[in-house]
Amino acid sequence: MIRLILCGLAAGAALCAMPGTIRAQIFVTNAGNGTIGNGTIGEYTTSGATVNPTLVSGLSDPFGLAVSGGNLFVVNADTGTIGEYTTSGATVNPALIKTGLSHPLGIAVSEGNLFVTGGLAGTIGEYTTSGATVNAALVSGLSETNGIAVSGNKLFVTNNFNGTIGEYTTSGATVNPALVSGLIFNPIGIAVSGDKLFVANEAGTIGEYTTSGATVNAALISPLLNGPEGIAVSGDKLFVANIGIDNLGTIGEYTTSGATVNAALVSAGLNGPQGIAVVSASVPDASSTWTLMLLGLTATFGCLKLVLRQPG
């Protein structure tokens, strides 16, 4: 029998970094009282801890927010631009896209393309994530388009003025301009999960509908929330950005079945929260523990004692 004790960086061992994971993150846009250049994007964990309340600053009434890979795409309503930043806060291009619109609002991303709602212009525009215009009026003639969500080749859009949710294809065809109607409480934010749509109504409720237009629960979450604007879904949880009174907003957490987890998951450091996105997938953490891999065995780096028995 051969006894082998390895400590430190043992000769012949393969030393590898086994990345750990970082908790899922919440990114939220803050309007900053609507002042040009005073808007921000804040970052928080899904447990409510503050990572950086001003991860990105100097924005102009930022509203819609979308995440693709390691990048954030944000709609600046005042300037009609879409800026691109990394999820670590670095600026890629503050005016990646100049939409030519006076007040674009919502944004969704799918397969390298960005879909942007034109607000009062009543349009949905399509652009690439590299900034090229595909079709600035992919869909037109709508009624104050606000929130937008994408699922497969379908777009779901909230129309604030006429209280509807419209359905369109990503190629611009109309499926049903009033898939859901009768939303009298100013629908703004929208999120899709499987065959369910979750809609934030500015007057203070979250409604649930199917992607085929059936009402599941028009007041899934109530009584009145504090001005819900943005909504995102992650697993069986809903995260809602509430703009609040005097812009002292909150981020609330609820289950997709309507139960309240924490109505004020985040309640400090916000300044008119509007758009929200959740990165649910784990990402590598470069500072993770080093581990030692030898002969098919893995152990946390330190001292490792192996006993190798010879046959016979």
Secondary structure by P-SEA (a helix, b strand, c coil): cbbbbbccccccbbbbbbbbbbcbbbbbbbcccccccccbbbbbcccccccccccccccccccbbbbcccbbbbbcccccbbbbbccccccccccccccccccccbbbbcccbbbbbbccccbbbbbcccccccccccccccccccbbbbcccbbbbbbccccbbbbbccccccccccccccccccccbbbbcccbbbbbbcccbbbbbccccccccccccccccccccbbbbcccbbbbbbbccccbbbbbbbccccccccccccccccccccbbbbbcbbbbccccbbbbbcccccccccbbbbbbbccc
